[in-house]
Amino acid sequence: MFQHNLVLIFRNFKKHKSTFFINLTGLSVGLCGTILIFLWVKDEMQVDKFHEKDAQLYQIKANHHNSNEVKTISDTPDLLAETMEKELPEVEMSVSMMSSTELPKFTLSVGEEKTKAAGQFSSPNFFQIFSYPLIAGDAGQVLKNKNAVVISEKLAMKLFKTTENVVGKTIDWQITRFGNQGVVSGIFKDVPAGSTEQFDFVLTTEMFRDPVLFRRNIHWGNHAPSTFLVLKPGTDLVNFNKKIDGFIQTKLADSNVRLFAVPYSSRYLYGKYENGKLAGGRIAYVKLFSIIALFILLIACINFMNLSTAKAALKIKEVGIKKTIGITRKSLIFQYLGESIAMAFLSLFLALFLASFFLPVFNEITGKQLALSFDLKTVLSLISITIFTGFIAGSYPAFYLSGFSPATVLSGKINKNMGELWARKGLVVLQFSISILFIVAVMVVYKQIELVQTKNLGLKKDHVINFEIEGNLGKTLDVFLSEVKKQPGVVNASSLSSSFDGSSAYTIGVEWEGKQPDETVNFGNISVGYDLIETLGMEMADGRGFSKNFGADSSKLIFNETAIAAMRLQNPVGKTVKLWGKDAQIIGVVKDFHSESLHEPVKPMIFRIDPRNHWKIVVKMEAGKESETIENVRRCYQKFNPGYAFDYVFLDEVFQKQYVAEMRVAVLSRYFAGLAILLSCLGLFGLAAFTAEQRRKEIGIRKVLGASVAGITSLLAKDFLKLVVVAIFIASPVAYYFMKNWLSDFAYRVDIQWWMFAVAGAAAVGIAFLTVSFQSIKAALANPVKSLRSE
C-alpha cells in the first residue's frame, strides 16, 4: 500500500507539473526562511547556557530608588560579593567582577610587542564558577596573587608566539592612564561566541581595589563591579530575594538601593528594566522572529492548500471510484497527507541548499557566526518542522477531498462547493493580510531609524573623533591638547570621563536649597575638560561654560536643563549646592542633550572639572579635511606617546552602535517582507492560472461576443483584488497594534501615520494586480476557437 501511494504521488507530481513547481518553490523558500530564523533563535536561546553551574548561577541587580524613578543597574558595592558569601548560608561561592564590557581596552606589552585587548578584573573564584577551561594553571589558584594575570590562547600566541612555558612570564598592562605589571599565572581556552562576556585576559579584583593605582574609595556607597553568586541547590529564589532586598541597608542605613538576584543566563534575553521591574529585552526579538518564521511558513502552506483545493475538481471522480471499491476515508487521508509531506521533504532538501547558500549573508546581517550543523537536536527539529509543514499544507485538501460522498460524486451533482470557495478566499485574504502587515512594519521601522539618525541630539557629533588617554598622555594631557589644537584642520579639542554612550557614572550626592529630606535624584556625573562644551557644539541655556579666563573652575558645576527642573531651581546660575558634602557653585545650564540612545529619556546631568578622571579625548575637525587632519593628530599623538597605536573612532559611530539591534531589524524586516510578498504572489499566480483555465470556455464565448482584452482582464482580476482590499482592512489595525508596541520601547518615536497604511494597501493591490494580470491577459489573448472546440 505504501509503495502504491508513492507511485500515485509520483504520477500526480508528473501530471500537474506547473502546480508541482509552484508548490515546491513556495515551500522551499518558506522553509529556507524558517531554517535561517530557527538557527538564529536557537543561537540566541543558548547564550551563556554552557556554564556547568548554570542552574545555580545568579547575578545581583541593584534598584536605585530615586524620587522620580527606580533605576536598575548591574553595578554593586565592591564588598558585596565576599560579604554575601560570608553572611548568607544560601551562597556557595561568589565573584566580584569588573566586566570587559564596562572597561575600555587595555594596552598589553611584552618587550617591544604591544597589542590592544579586552580585559576584566575578577575575584579568585572566577574560574571555579564560570566554565572557561584552563589549559595551564589551577582554577582555584590562578587569581590568588594580586599581580596575577590569566590570558587566552589567542593572546598568548600574539604576545609570546606560543602557549608553552608562558606561566611565570611578565606582561605590562595599561588601561587609560593607569597601568602595572602582571605575572602570567594561567592560560584559558578562547571564550566561545555564545558568551556575553568576551575577554582576552583576567586581572585580580585586589588590583582593581588598589588605592594608589586607581585612587578608588572602597565603601558601601560606591558602586562599580558586578556581583555573581552560586547558590546552594534547592535555594528558593523568591525567598532569597526577599532576604537580600534590604541587605545594603544593614551596612549603610540611608542607602536607597535594593538588591535582587536573577539567573545569570537569563540576563541576555531578559535585560530590560523599567522603573525597577523586568520589562523584556532581546526576548522580544526572539519572539518577533519566531512569529515571522511562523507567518512565512504559513503563507507557503496556504499556497499549497489553495492550489490543492483548486485542483480538487480533477480528483473528485477518483475519490468516488476509490470509495465505491471499498477504500476507506482514512486511507484517502493518508494518501493525500503523504503527498503533501513528501512535497515538504522534497522542499526541505532544496531549502537546506538555499539556506547554506544564503547563510553567509544572513550572518553578516545578524552579526552572528551561525552554521548549518546536523546534530541530533537540529535534525529532529528540521524533521518536526517539515512534518508539521506537510501536515498543515495538506490537511485541508486531505480532509476536504476524502469527505465527498461516492454517490454524489459519481452522479455528477458536484460542480462547485461554496465551502471550498470561501476557504480559498479566506486563505488568500490571510496571506495578503500578513504581507500588508510586513509592508507597514518596514515603513514604521524605516521612519524610526531615520528619526534616530537625524534627530537633533543637542550636540554635534559629526566630524568628531575620540580616543583613549593612555601611556604618557595622562601625564602631559594639557600640553598634548594644546598641541593638538594647533594642528591644521583641528577646530577644537578637549577631554572627558565618559564615552557619551550612556556609560557615565551616576551620583545621588547632590544637596540643594529646597530639597526634601526623603528626596533622591540620580545625576549623571561627567568630568570634563575646558572647551568640551564648545568642542561638541552644545548650547548654553543660561550662564557660561568652563573657562580658564575665570580662574580655577574646580569648585564650579554645570547642570543640564532636566537636572535644574528636577531640583525645581529658579534662576540657578550663581547659586551654591553641595556635591559630596562640599560647596560648589552653579555657573551655567547646558541645554538638554542625548548622552544615551533614544530608547531613554534625557537624564539629569552634572558637568564638573576634574582632569584626574579623564580617559577620553575628543577632537573636532573641519568638514572635508578629515583625512589630513587625522594624520596630523596621529603624528602629534605618536610624538607624545611613542610605541602606542593611535586607535580612534568617530563619535557618530559610537552613537550608531546603540541602535545595532534596530538596524538589523530594519534590514531583516525588508528581506522578510519581500519574502512574504513573493510567496503570496506565487500562490496568487498559480491560483489565477487555475481560475483562467477553469473559465477558459467562458472567456472564449465572451471574446466571440466582442469582449475586449481589457474587459476580460478586469473580469478575472477584480475578484482577487477584492480579496486584497479586504486584507487591507483586516491587516491595518493589527499592524497598528504591533508597531505601536514596538515603538513604545523608544522614549522618542515617530507617529504612525495614515499614509503608511495607504501606501501598504496600494502596494499590495498593485502587486496583486500585476500578478493576476499576467495570467488574465494570457487567457484573454488566447484563440477562442481552441477553447470552444469540443473536447
GIWOVEN-V481019 format. One record per backbone hydrogen bond with DSSP energy under -1.0 kcal/mol. NH is the residue of the N-H (numbers start at 1). CO is the residue of the C=O. If there is no record, write none. Layout:
BEGIN
nh->{NH	NH}
co->{CO	CO}
END
This chain:
BEGIN
nh->{5	6	7	8	9	10	11	12	13	14	15	16	20	21	22	23	24	25	26	27	28	29	30	31	32	33	34	35	36	37	38	39	40	41	42	43	44	45	48	49	54	56	57	58	59	60	61	62	63	64	65	66	67	71	73	76	80	83	84	85	86	87	88	91	92	93	95	97	98	102	106	107	108	109	110	113	115	117	120	121	122	123	126	128	129	130	132	135	136	141	142	144	148	149	150	151	152	153	156	157	158	159	160	168	169	171	172	173	174	175	178	180	182	183	184	185	187	188	189	195	200	201	202	203	205	208	209	210	214	222	224	226	228	229	230	231	232	235	240	241	242	243	244	247	250	251	252	255	258	259	260	262	264	266	267	270	272	274	277	279	283	284	286	287	288	289	290	291	292	293	294	295	296	297	298	299	300	301	302	303	304	305	306	307	308	309	310	311	312	314	315	319	320	321	322	323	324	325	326	327	332	333	334	335	336	337	338	339	340	341	342	343	344	345	346	347	348	349	350	351	352	353	354	355	356	357	358	359	362	363	364	365	366	367	368	373	379	380	381	382	383	384	385	386	387	388	389	390	391	392	393	394	395	398	399	400	401	402	404	409	410	411	412	413	421	422	423	424	425	426	427	428	429	430	431	432	433	434	435	436	437	438	439	440	441	442	443	444	445	446	447	448	449	450	451	452	453	454	455	460	465	466	467	469	473	475	476	480	481	482	483	484	485	487	490	491	492	494	496	497	507	511	515	519	523	524	525	526	528	529	532	535	536	537	538	541	542	544	550	551	556	557	558	559	560	561	564	565	566	567	569	574	575	577	578	579	580	582	584	585	586	587	589	590	591	594	600	606	607	608	613	614	615	616	617	618	619	620	621	622	625	629	630	631	632	633	634	635	636	637	638	639	640	641	644	647	649	651	654	655	656	657	658	659	660	663	664	665	666	667	668	669	670	671	672	673	674	675	676	677	678	679	680	681	682	683	684	685	686	687	688	689	690	691	692	693	694	695	696	699	700	701	702	703	704	705	706	707	712	713	714	715	716	717	718	721	722	723	724	725	726	727	728	729	730	731	732	735	736	737	738	739	740	741	742	743	744	745	746	747	748	756	758	759	760	761	762	763	764	765	766	767	768	769	770	771	772	773	774	776	777	778	779	780	781	787	788	789}
co->{1	2	3	4	5	6	7	8	9	10	11	12	16	17	18	19	20	21	22	23	24	25	26	27	28	29	30	31	32	33	34	35	36	37	38	39	40	41	194	46	51	53	53	229	262	227	260	73	258	71	256	69	520	64	62	225	77	79	80	81	82	83	84	88	230	230	228	226	121	99	117	174	115	172	113	110	108	106	201	98	203	96	123	125	125	126	130	187	187	138	138	141	145	183	202	186	200	188	152	153	154	155	156	184	166	182	109	180	107	178	175	173	171	147	169	149	136	151	133	192	118	118	150	120	122	204	205	207	210	219	76	97	95	58	93	56	90	232	236	237	238	239	240	244	247	248	248	252	63	245	61	59	57	263	264	266	280	277	274	272	269	281	282	283	284	285	286	287	288	289	290	291	292	293	294	295	296	297	298	299	300	301	302	303	304	305	306	307	309	311	312	315	316	317	318	319	320	321	323	322	328	329	330	331	332	333	334	335	336	337	338	339	340	341	342	343	344	345	346	347	348	349	350	351	352	353	354	355	358	359	360	361	362	363	363	371	375	376	377	378	379	380	381	382	383	384	385	386	387	388	389	390	391	394	395	396	397	398	401	405	406	407	409	408	417	418	419	420	421	422	423	424	425	426	427	428	429	430	431	432	433	434	435	436	437	438	439	440	441	442	443	444	445	446	447	448	449	450	451	536	619	649	617	615	470	472	472	476	477	478	479	480	481	484	487	620	620	618	616	527	523	578	512	516	507	604	505	606	608	495	529	531	532	534	533	589	589	587	547	548	553	585	607	588	605	590	560	561	562	563	564	586	572	584	511	582	509	579	577	555	575	557	542	559	539	457	597	524	558	526	610	611	496	496	467	494	465	492	463	489	622	625	626	627	628	629	630	631	632	633	634	635	636	637	641	645	466	464	650	651	652	653	655	656	657	659	660	661	662	663	664	665	666	667	668	669	670	671	672	673	674	675	676	677	678	679	680	681	682	683	684	685	686	687	688	689	690	691	693	695	696	697	698	699	700	701	703	702	708	709	710	711	712	713	714	717	718	719	720	721	722	723	724	725	726	727	728	731	732	733	734	735	736	737	738	739	740	742	743	598	598	753	754	755	756	757	758	759	760	761	762	763	764	765	766	767	768	769	770	772	773	774	775	776	777	783	784	785}
END
